[in-house]
Amino acid sequence: MVQALNAAAAGNAETQSLATALTAVRSQSLALCEPLTVEDFGLQAVAETSPPKWHLAHTSWFFETFILKPFAADYRSWHSAFEVMFNSYYNGVGAQHPRHQRGLLSRPGVEEIMDYRAHVDRHMQALLADEGHPARDNIFQRTILGMHHEQQHQELLLTDLKYSFFQNPLYPRYSEQPLPGADDPGPWGWLDYAGGTVTVGHEGDGFCFDNEQPAHPFILAPFQLADRLVTNADYLAFMMDDGYQRPELWLADGWAHSQQAGWRHPLYWLKQDNEWLEYTLHGLQPLSLHAPVCHLSAYEADAFARWCGARLPTEFELEHALKHSPVDGQFVDSGQYHPVLTTKTPGFYGSVWEWTQSAYSPYPGYQPADGAIGEYNGKFMANQLVLKGGSCATPASHIRSSYRNFFYPPDRWQFTGLRLTRNTA
């Protein structure tokens, strides 16, 4: 009897903990929207971005589709059309509204989206409170996945909104908080890593996405990693040395893309009255020379590294360094929605996502989940590169050393930068 009571108490505590965590994550999405006007909720500048209200609806659709519909016996969908309108890419679920037309969805309005979220939240809390549900473990696992999925969309909400705001000649401010100045980190130094056989991938019992598994041994050659991020001043020197006009520095695809797109500087840089400015979510600012350079494509990052006589790290080198560093850096929790930290610290997290040269591909023995939920990561393992470490738009509770972000090499609207690496002499 005592053991049964203890087990019941532990189960109840676990339920309350998860329910509280779910509320916190869902509330954070709404908090990020507090600075927005009603008109802002529908902005979509390009197909790669999505309107804020779409992110709010899609994350609710995820809980509805993968948890409430299969496991809550009394659940009734808010609206049958939402299954198509807010399905991102899950072909196993059904059809999707065209991605590039998400900004045309003026209805449902913001008020109904908020009501939809509240509807989903009520039913999620009721389902989590059902201690005797036969699929309780599966419900818990999917709820945790849904929470991390929503944190990913919180980051996307900010990066997508920034791109859409940048199209406005008023250069709107998302945050009225002033950005702190970035301290001069001085010249970069090099940290030595001996290499050898290391473990790559997620270890332990905590949450991870399926693309972080299985953990497996990997042989690293000795390498050196810069002890700080590349700054705007560093990158400006590359530009002044005709870095964008020197094909010998560029990968063939990168050179072709750069020439076609007319790149001459990072995204969000502007030159006015012979002065460099940078658009941030805190408004248009004078370029902070000592802040990390960000919004670079992998092609630009690679060209800069070659200009320095260095290279981009592999994801395995960065993961090895991250694994032995505290998860301490500039994350979205700081309320500073632009990278400012480059200082030399033991940590390698935050400020900007760091490009690697590694193709986003499955680890040996990788197996996606069955059904539509298995489309979360696996089907994107082609033509993309891995990024590591998190950024100023990433929740601190969301990141870990094994986390594998991934984007296409030309992508620039994320908070992406770099840290130099070189082979041990």
GUBA-50262 format. One record per residue: residue in three letters; x, y, z of N, C-alpha, C, O in turn. Coordinates in steps of 0.02 Angstrom, whole numbers, plus 50000, padded with zeros to 5 digits. Layout:
REM GUBA-50262
ALAXYZXYZXYZXYZ;...
END
This chain:
REM GUBA-50262
MET500424994050000500005000050000500445006350000500315011049962;VAL500965006350044501405012250047501735013449980501775019049957;GLN501995008049949502315008649884501825011349832502015015449790;ALA501215009049835500715011249787500565018649796500495022349748;LEU500525020849860500395027949874500975032249851500875037649822;ASN501585029849863502175033549841502195034149765502355039449738;ALA502015028749731502005028849658501475033649632501585037349584;ALA500885033649666500355038249646500565045449657500435049749615;ALA500895046749714501125053549729501635055849678501625061549655;ALA502105051249661502615052949611502295054349544502495059049509;GLY501795050249526501455051349463501105057949461501115061449410;ASN500775059849517500415066149520500905072049515500765076949482;ALA501485071449549501985076849546502255077649475502365083249452;GLU502355072049442502595072249373502085075649328502265079649284;THR501445074049338500915077149299500895084649310500865088549262;GLN500925086749374500905093849390501505097549361501435103149336;SER502085094449364502695097449338502635098549263502815103949238;LEU502395093549227502335094149154501785099149136501875103049090;ALA501235099049172500695103649158500925110849169500755115349130;THR501315111949222501585118649235502075120749181502065126449158;ALA502505116149160502995117749108502645119249042502855123849006;LEU502115115449026501735116748965501435123748967501465127348917;THR501145125649023500845132249029501375137649019501255142748986;ALA501965136649048502505141549041502725142448969502815148048946;VAL502795136948933503015137348863502475140648821502625145048780;ARG501855138748831501315141648791501235149148807501085153048762;SER501335151048869501285158048889501845162248858501745168048842;GLN502425159248850502995162848822502845164848749503055170248728;SER502505160648712502325162448643501895168748643501985173148601;LEU501425169048689500985174948693501375181048716501245186648693;ALA501845180048762502245185748786502665188748730502745194848726;LEU502915184448685503315187048629502885191148582503155195248544;CYS502235190248583501785193848539501525200348569501175204148535;GLU501675201648631501395207548664501595214148629501185218748628;PRO502205214848601502375221148568502045222148500502125227448471;LEU501685217248475501435217548406500775221348401500365221348448;THR500675224648345500025227448328499625221948293499905216848273;VAL498985222948287498565217948253498815216948182498815211248157;GLU499025222348149499265221748079499895217548074500005214148024;ASP500315217548126500935213748125500825206248122501235202648094;PHE500265203948149500155196748155500095193248087500175187148084;GLY499965196848033499865193747968500445194447920500385192647862;LEU501025197147944501575198647899501935192247875502095187847915;GLN502055191947810502455186547780502805189447718502495190347666;ALA503455191047726503815194547672504025189847616504015191747558;VAL504215183647633504425178747583504165171947604503935171047660;ALA504205167147559503935160547572504265157147631503955153147666;GLU504905158547643505275155147696505045157447766505175153947815;THR504705163147770504475165647834503725164347841503375163047792;SER503485164747902502775163747916502515169347960502905172048000;PRO501885171147955501605176447997501595174348071501525168348085;PRO501645179048117501615177248189500985173348207501035168548246;LYS500405175248180499805171648201499795164548173499485160148202;TRP500135163348117500195156548091500595152248140500415146548154;HIS501155155048166501555151348215501135149648276501165144148302;LEU500735154448300500305153248358499805147648345499665143548389;ALA499525147648285499025142548268499345135848254499095130648276;HIS499905135748218500225129448201500455125648262500365119548266;THR500745129148312500965125548372500375122548409500435117348440;SER499795125848406499185123048436498945117148395498725112048422;TRP498975117748329498805112248283499225106048300498965100448296;PHE499865106948317500305101348332500035097348392499975091248389;PHE499865100948447499585097448505498915094248488498775088648510;GLU498515097648449497855095048431497925088748388497575083748400;THR498375088948339498425083548290498765077348318498535071748306;PHE499295078348355499705072648377499565070348448499825065148469;ILE499155074048486499015071948555498265071748568498005066548588;LEU497915077248557497205077448576496775072848532496375069048558;LYS496865073248467496435069148423496535061648434496045057948437;PRO497165059248440497235051948450497105049548521496955043648531;PHE497155054048573497145051548641496575054348684496415051248735;ALA496275059948666495735062748707495065060648677494875063148624;ALA494715056248712494105053148683493565058248670493185057448622;ASP493505063448710492955068248703493165074448664492795079348662;TYR493745074248633493995080348600493625081648534493505077048495;ARG493455087948523493155090148460493585095648430493745100548464;SER493755094948367494185099948334493855106748335493245107448332;TRP494275111848340494025118748339493705120248272493165123148269;HIS494045118348217493775119548150494115114548102494725113848103;SER493725111148063493995105948019494495108647968494955105147949;ALA494405114947947494855117847897495545119247925496035119747887;PHE495595119847992496245121248022496755115648009497355116848008;GLU496495109547999496955103947986497375105147923497945102947920;VAL497095108547874497465110147813497815116847820498395117447800;MET497495121847848497775128547852498405128947893498855132847877;PHE498455124947947499015125547993499455119347996499855118548042;ASN499375114947947499825109347938500435111947900500355114647845;SER501025111247928501625114047897501865109747839501895112047782;TYR502045103447854502345099247802502205091847813502545087647784;TYR501725090147855501605083147872501145079947820500535080247825;ASN501455076847770501065073747717500655067847742500135066247714;GLY500905064647795500535059047824499885061147857499435057047868;VAL499825067647874499205070247903498715072047848498115070747853;GLY498985075147795498545077047740498805083147703499395084747707;ALA498365086547667498555092247626498745098247670498565098547729;GLN499115102847640499325108947674499155115047632499175114747570;HIS498995120547665498915126847630499595128847602500095127947637;PRO499635131547541500285133347513500685137847560500435142847586;ARG501315136147569501735139747618501795147147601501755151347645;HIS501885148647537501995155547518501365159847523501395165947513;GLN500795156647537500165160347542499895160747614499315162347624;ARG500315159247663500085159647732499895166747751499455167847793;GLY500225171647721500075178547736499395180747709499155186147727;LEU499085176747666498435178447639497865176247684497285177847671;LEU498025172747737497505170147782497305175547832497475175247891;SER496935180547808496705185847853496195183147903496125185947958;ARG495855178047886495405174547932495665167347940495865164347891;PRO495665164548000495405167348061495805173348087496415173748075;GLY495475177848121495815183648149496205181948211496175176348236;VAL496565186848237496995185748295496575183548356496785179148393;GLU495995186448365495575184748422495375177348419495385173948471;GLU495195174948360494995167948356495595163348366495535158048396;ILE496185165448340496785161348352496915160748427497095155348451;MET496825166148464496925165948536496415161348569496575157748616;ASP495795161548545495275157148572495445149848556495335145348597;TYR495705148648497495915141848477496465139348523496445133648545;ARG496955143548537497495141548583497205139848652497395134848682;ALA496755144048676496465142748742496075136148743496085132448792;HIS495725134748688495345128548681495825122548685495695117748722;VAL496365122748648496855117348649497165116648718497265111148742;ASP497335122348749497645122148815497195118848867497425114748907;ARG496545120448866496085117448915496065109948907496085106248957;HIS496035107648846495995100448835496655096948850496665091248873;MET497215100248836497865097348853497925096548929498165091348952;GLN497725101548967497785101049039497335095549066497525091949113;ALA496745094849038496295089549060496585082649044496525078049084;LEU496885081948986497175075548966497765073749010497835068049031;LEU498195078649025498765077349069498545075349139498895071649174;ALA497975077849160497725076349227497415069349233497265067049288;ASP497325065949177497025059249177497565054149194497905051449150;GLU497645052849259498175048449283498105041249259498595037649253;GLY497495039149244497385032249225497365030949150497195025449129;HIS497545035849111497505035049038497995029549016498575029649035;PRO497765024648976498205019148956498805021348913499305017748910;ALA498755027048881499315029448839499695035148872499985039448839;ARG499685035248939499975040848976500695042248957500885048048948;ASP501105037048953501815038148936501895041348867502295045948859;ASN501515038848819501545041648752501305048948751501595053148717;ILE500785050348789500525057148794501055061748823501155067348798;PHE501405059548875501925063548906502495064848856502735070448850;GLN502705059548822503265060348775503095065248719503505069348700;ARG502485064648693502285069148638502185076248663502305081048626;THR501955076948725501865083648753502545087148759502605093048743;ILE503045083548783503715086448788503985088248719504285093548710;LEU503875083848670504065085448602503705091748578504015096148547;GLY503055092248592502675098048571502925104448603502905109748572;MET503155104048665503425109948699504065112348666504165118248655;HIS504505107648649505135109548615504985111948544505325116348518;HIS504485108948513504265111348447504035118548452504195122648408;GLU503655120248504503415127148511503995131848525503985137548501;GLN504495129648561505085133948572505445135348506505705140848496;GLN505475130348463505765131648397505365137048359505655141348326;HIS504715136848365504305141748330504325148648364504215153648331;GLN504475148848428504585155248460505195158748430505185164748418;GLU505705154848417506295157748384506135159848313506335165248291;LEU505775155548277505585157248208505125163348206505175167448160;LEU504695164048255504255169848257504665176348257504505181048221;LEU505205176448296505625182448300506025183448236506055189048210;THR506325178148210506735178948150506305180648089506505184648046;ASP505715177548084505275179048029505005186148033504975189747983;LEU504825188248093504565195048103505105200148085504955205248054;LYS505725198848104506265203448089506335204348014506425210047990;TYR506305198947976506365199447903505795203547874505895207647829;SER505185202447899504615206147874504655213547893504505217947853;PHE504855214947955504935221947976505455225647934505385231547921;PHE505965222047912506515225147874506275227647807506605231847777;GLN505715225147783505455227547719505105234247726504925237447676;ASN505005236447787504645242647801505135248447806505595248047847;PRO505075253747766505535259347770505565262747839506035266447853;LEU505065261547881505085264247949505555260447995505715262748050;TYR505775254447973506205250148013505925249548085506235252048132;PRO505345246348092505005246348157505425243048213505835238648201;ARG505315245548273505625242548332505145237248360504555238648373;TYR505395231348371505025226248407505095227448482504605226848520;SER505705229148503505835230448574506095237548582506505239948543;GLU505845240848634506075247648650506675247548697506955252848713;GLN506865241748720507435241348766508085242948728508195240348674;PRO508505247148756509155248548723509615242548726509615238748775;LEU510005241748674510495236348673511125238548710511355244248701;PRO511415234248751512055236048782512615236148730512575232648679;GLY513125240048743513695240048698514085233548704514095230348757;ALA514405231748650514815225648649515535227548665515815232048635;ASP515825224048713516525225348732517005222548679516855217648647;ASP517565225848672518085223548625518375217048652518675216948705;PRO518285211448616518555205148640519295204248627519605199448651;GLY519595208848588520285208048570520385202648517519895199548495;PRO521015201648496521135196548445520925189648469520945188148529;TRP520715185548422520525178848444521155174748458521675175548426;GLY521085170248505521595165248519521355158448498520785157748474;TRP521785153548506521605146848482521625141948540522095141748579;LEU521095138048545521045132748596521205126148563520945124448510;ASP521645122248595521875115948567521435110148590521275109548649;TYR521265105848543520895099648559521295093848531521475093748472;ALA521415088948573521865083448555521555078548506521915074848472;GLY520895078548501520585073648457520535066848490520535066348551;GLY520475061748449520385054948474519665052548464519275055748429;THR519495047048495518825044348490518365047648540518495047548600;VAL517835050648515517355054248558516655051348544516555047748495;THR516195052948588515495050948578515105056748549515115062248576;VAL514755055548494514345060448461513615058548470513445052648467;GLY513185063448481512475062048490512265062448562512685063048607;HIS511615062248573511335063248640511435057148683511305051448663;GLU511665058348744511745053148795511305054948855511185060848868;GLY511085050048892510695051348952509955050748941509725048648888;ASP509575052748992508855051648992508455057848974507845057348965;GLY508765063648968508405069648953508135069848882508295065448842;PHE507725074948868507425075448801507945076848748508435080348760;CYS507825074048689508195075948629507745074548569507285070448574;PHE507895077748513507545076048451507845069648422508405067748438;ASP507465066348379507695059948353508325060648311508705055848305;ASN508445066548281509045067348239509685067648280510235067848251;GLU509635067848346510225067948389510435060948410510905060148449;GLN510095055948385510225049048405510335044648344510165046548288;PRO510635038748355510915036348418511615039248431511975041048385;ALA511795039648495512475041548512512955036248485512805030248487;HIS513525038448461513985033748429514705036448432514795042548438;PRO515195032048427515895034348429516085037748363515845035948309;PHE516535042648369516775046248310517505048148323517685050248378;ILE517915047548272518625049148279518755056248255518625057848197;LEU519005060448299519185067348283519935067948275520315065348316;ALA520155071248222520855073148216520985079148262520505082748277;PRO521595080248284521735086148325521535092548288521625093048227;PHE521275097448324521065103648293521115109348342521195108348402;GLN521055115448316521045121548357520405125348343520185125848285;LEU520115128148395519495131848390519605138848417519895139748470;ALA519375143848380519445150748403519065151648469518535148748479;ASP519345155848513519045156748579518505162148581518255163848634;ARG518325164748523517775169448519517455169148451517725166348404;LEU516865172248445516525172648382516835178048337517185182448361;VAL516725177448272516935182648225516485188748234515875188148241;THR516785194648235516425200848248516275204648183516505202848129;ASN515865209848191515725214248134516355217548108516445218348048;ALA516805219448154517435222548133517855217648092518145219548041;ASP517875211448114518245206348076517955205648006518325205447957;TYR517295205448002516975204347937517035210547893517075209947832;LEU517025216347923517105222547884517795222747851517865225247795;ALA518295220047885518965219747855518965215147794519285216647744;PHE518605209747797518525205247740518195208947682518405208247625;MET517675212747696517335216547644517805221747613517815222647552;MET518195225247655518645230447630519205227447588519505230947547;ASP519345221047598519855217647557519545214247497519825209447470;ASP518965216747475518615214247415518415206947422518435203247373;GLY518235204947483518055197947494517485195547451517465189647432;TYR517015199947434516445197947393516605197947318516205195747278;GLN517205200347300517395200647229517955195847212518215196047157;ARG518135191447258518705186947247518465179647242518355176447294;PRO518375177147182518095170347175518515164947206518255159547222;GLU519165166147214519595160847242519415159347315519615154147342;LEU519045163747348518845162647417518195158747425518025156647480;TRP517845157847370517155155447374517075148447346517395146547297;LEU516645144547379516405138347348516035140147283515755145547277;ALA516035135547236515735137047170515005138947178514775143847148;ASP514625135047216513915136647226513835143347261513385147247246;GLY514275144747309514245150947346514385156947302514055162047307;TRP514895156347259515065161847213514485163247165514305169047154;ALA514205157947138513645158847091513045162047126512735166647099;HIS512905159847187512325162547223512465169847243512025174047237;SER513065171247266513235178047286513185182847228512935188447235;GLN513445180747170513425185147112512705186247088512515191847070;GLN512315180947087511625181647065511215185947113510805189947091;ALA511325185147178510945188847227511225195847239510885200047269;GLY511825197147214512125203747224512355205147295512345210847317;TRP512555199947331512785200947400513415205147401513875203947362;ARG513445209947447514045213847458514165215047533514675217947552;HIS513705212647573513755213447646513235208947678512805206247643;PRO513275207847744512785203647777512075206447771511975212447761;LEU511585202047779510895204247781510795209047839511085208247892;TYR510375214147828510195219147878510715224647887510625229047929;TRP511265224547848511725230247849511495235447798511275233747743;LEU511545241747817511385247347773511935252547778512245253347831;LYS512045256147724512535261547726512175268147712511885269047658;GLN512205272647760511895279147753512395284547773512695284247826;ASP512475289547729512955295047742513645292247759513985294647804;ASN513835287147721514495284047728514595280647796515165279647818;GLU514055278947829514095275647894513705269147890513145268947864;TRP514005263747917513655257347918513165257047976513325258748033;LEU512555254947959512025253848008511805246548003511925243247953;GLU511475244248056511215237448055510505237448083510375240248137;TYR510045234348046509365233848071509325228248122509565222648110;THR509035229648180508945224748233508215224948256507835229448236;LEU508015220248296507345220348324507275225948375506725227248400;HIS507825229348390507815235348432507855241648389507995247048414;GLY507725240948325507735246648279508395247148241508845242948249;LEU508445252248199509045253448160509585256248205509475261248240;GLN510165253048205510705254848251511355255948213511465252848161;PRO511805260448239512485260648211512805253748218512715250348269;LEU513165251748168513485245048170513955244648230514415248648237;SER513825239748273514255238648331514845234248310514755228248298;LEU515425237148307516005233648278516205227548318516455222648290;HIS516095227748384516335222248426515805216848438515935211848471;ALA515205217848411514685212748417514805207148367515145208148317;PRO514525201148379514615195648331514285197348264513735199948263;VAL514625195848210514305196448145513765191048140513875185348161;CYS513195192948112512655188048107512265189148043512375194048007;HIS511805184548030511405184347969511855183447908511775186647856;LEU512335178847916512755176647861512495170047834512245165847871;SER512565169047769512465162447740513065158047755513595160547775;ALA512985151547746513555147147754514095148647702514685147847715;TYR513895150947643514375152647591514815158547612515415158547601;GLU514495163647642514875169447665515335167547723515915169647725;ALA515075163547769515485161247825516085157347801516635158147827;ASP515985152947752516535148947726517045153347690517645152247698;ALA516815158147652517285162647616517695166647666518295167547656;PHE517375169047719517755172847769518275168447802518845170547811;ALA518095162247819518575157747851519165156447805519735156247829;ARG519055155547740519605154547693520045160747690520655160247687;TRP519735166547691520115172847690520585173347750521125176247746;CYS520375170347806520785170347867521295164747869521685164347917;GLY521295160447818521735154647820521495149347868521885145347894;ALA520845149347880520545144447925519975140947890519955140847828;ARG519515138047927518955134447897518365134547946518445136548003;LEU517795132247922517235131047966517335124448004517625119847976;PRO517105124048066517175117748102516685112548075516205114248041;THR516815106348091516305101148080515825101348140515985104048193;GLU515235098448130514775098248186515055094048244514885095348302;PHE515475089248228515745084848280516275088548322516315087448382;GLU516665092848290517145096948327516785101848374516965102448433;LEU516275105148348515905109848390515545106248447515535108648503;GLU515245100548432514885096948484515365094748539515195094948598;HIS515965092748520516465090748569516635096648615516695095748676;ALA516715102548586516855108448627516255110348670516335112048728;LEU515665110048641515055111848678514945107148737514715109248790;LYS515085100848727514965095848779515375097248842515175095448897;HIS515945100648833516375102048890516335109348911516795112048942;SER515775112648894515675119648910515015120448947514545116648934;PRO514965125348991514315126649023513815129648973514015133248928;VAL513175127948982512665130848939512525137848966512045139049003;ASP512965142448946512955149248973513125153948917513665153448887;GLY512675158548902512795163248848512195167848840511775168248884;GLN512155171248784511605175848771511045172148735511105170148677;PHE510495171248771509905167948744509315172848745509375178448769;VAL508745170648719508165175048715507925177248783507605182448790;ASP508085173448835507885175048903508165181748926507895184748972;SER508695184048894509015190348913508595196448894508685201848922;GLY508115195648847507735201248822508125205548773507895210848753;GLN508725203248755509135206548704509075202448640509355196948636;TYR508715205148591508555201248532509045202648475508865202748416;HIS509665203748494510205204648446510855202648480510945204148539;PRO511305199148445511905196748478512365202448499512505206948460;VAL512605202048560513075207048586513685203848619514195207148628;LEU513645197448636514185194248674514685190748629514495186148592;THR515305192848632515845189348596516425187648643516915184648622;THR516375189748706516935189348752517175182148761516795177348752;LYS517795181548778518115175048785517915171948851518135174148904;THR517495166948848517255163548908517325156048896517445153848840;PRO517255152048949517295144748940516725141948898516785136448871;GLY516175145748891515595143148855515625144648781515965149348759;PHE515255140748742515225141648670514505142248646514345140848588;TYR514055144248692513345144248676513085151348666513365156148692;GLY512545151848627512165157948623512445163148575512935161848540;SER512125168948573512285174648529512095173148457511615176148432;VAL512455168648423512285166848354512355159348345512785156148376;TRP511925156548303512015149648281512655149348239512775153548197;GLU513065144348252513715143848218513685138748161513525132848172;TRP513825141248101513835136848043514385131548050514925132948076;THR514235125648026514755120448018514795118547945514365120447904;GLN515305114847928515375112347860515045105547850515095102547797;SER514705103047902514435096247902513745095947870513305099847886;ALA513675091247824513015090047794512545087247847512735083047888;TYR511925089547844511415086947890511195080147863510825079747814;SER511425074947897511285068147874511165063847936511325065747991;PRO510875057847926510715053547983511345050548015511835049047980;TYR511315049748080511845046148115511775038648100511235036348083;PRO512325034948106512275027748095511755024548140511775025248201;GLY511285020948110510755017648148510145021948161509695019948197;TYR510135028048133509565032448143508915029348117508905026348064;GLN508385030048156507735027448137507195032448157507085033348217;PRO506865035648109506325040348127505735036648157505655030648146;ALA505325040248193504725037248223504235035148168504255037648112;ASP503805030548185503295028248139502755033648130502645037748175;GLY502435033648073501875038148062502085045148042502675046448030;ALA501585049648040501705056448017502195060148062502565064448038;ILE502195058648127502645062248172503375060748156503815064648176;GLY503505055348121504185053748099504445058348045505035058148028;GLU504005062648018504215067547967504555073647998504785078047962;TYR504575073948064504815079948099505515081948075505625087848060;ASN505975077248071506675078848054506945074947994507275077747950;GLY506795068547992507145064047946507095065947873507585065147837;LYS506525068347851506445069547779506805075747755506815077047695;PHE507115079547801507495085447781508245084147777508635088847770;MET508445077847782509155076347784509445075947713509685070747692;ALA509425081647679509725082247612509845089647598509405093747608;ASN510445091247574510615097847548510625103347600510605109247583;GLN510665101547664510695106647716511325105547758511635100247757;LEU511515110847796512095110547840511875111147912511355114147927;VAL512275108447957512125108548029512405114948060512945117248042;LEU512015117748107512235123348148512195121248221511785117048239;LYS512615124248262512655122248332512645128248379512815133848359;GLY512435127048441512565131748495512005136448516512035139048571;GLY511495137548474510955142148492511125149348479511695151048461;SER510625153748488510725160848472510355165148523510055162648571;CYS510375171748512510025176448555509275175748549508915178848588;ALA509025171848502508305170748494508105163848519507525161948512;THR508565160048547508445153148570508305153048645508675156148682;PRO507785149648668507685148948741508255144748771508455139748742;ALA508505146948828509065143448860508885136248876509315131748873;SER508265134948895508055128148914507995123548854507865117548862;HIS508075126248794507955122348733508605119448704508565115048661;ILE509185121748727509805120148693510215115148732510145114448793;ARG510645111548697511105106648727511655105248676511605107348618;SER512175101948698512765100948654512595096848592512885097948539;SER512135092048598511975087648542511465090448494511325087348443;TYR511185096348510510655099348468510915100648398511445103548389;ARG510525098548348510725099448278510205103848243509665101448223;ASN510365110148236509955114448193510185113548121510745111148110;PHE509765115348073509965114248003509605119147958509015120547965;PHE509995121847911509725126447861510095125447796510635122447793;TYR509805128147742510135127847677510705132947675510665138147706;PRO511245131447639511825135847639511685143147621512025147447649;PRO511215144747576511105151847561510695155647613510645161847609;ASP510405152247662509945155447709510305160547752510845159247778;ARG509985166447760510305171847799509845175047850510085179047890;TRP509205173347852508755177147896508775174647968508495177948012;GLN509095168947981509195166748050509805170348080510205173248044;PHE509855170048147510425173148181511025168448174511195164848221;THR511345168648116511875164048100512545167648093512585172848060;GLY513055165048124513725167748121514235162148119514085156648094;LEU514835163448145515345158248140515885159148192515995164448220;ARG516225153548204516835153148244517355149448202517205144248173;LEU517955152048199518465149148156518765142848186518795141948247;THR518975138548142519305132248160519895131148114519885133348056;ARG520405127848138520965125948093521275119448118521205117448176;ASN521595116148072521945110048090522545111648133522865116848126;THR522695107148178523285108048221523915107648178524005102948140;ALA524335112748187524955113048147525415107348164525965106748135;
END
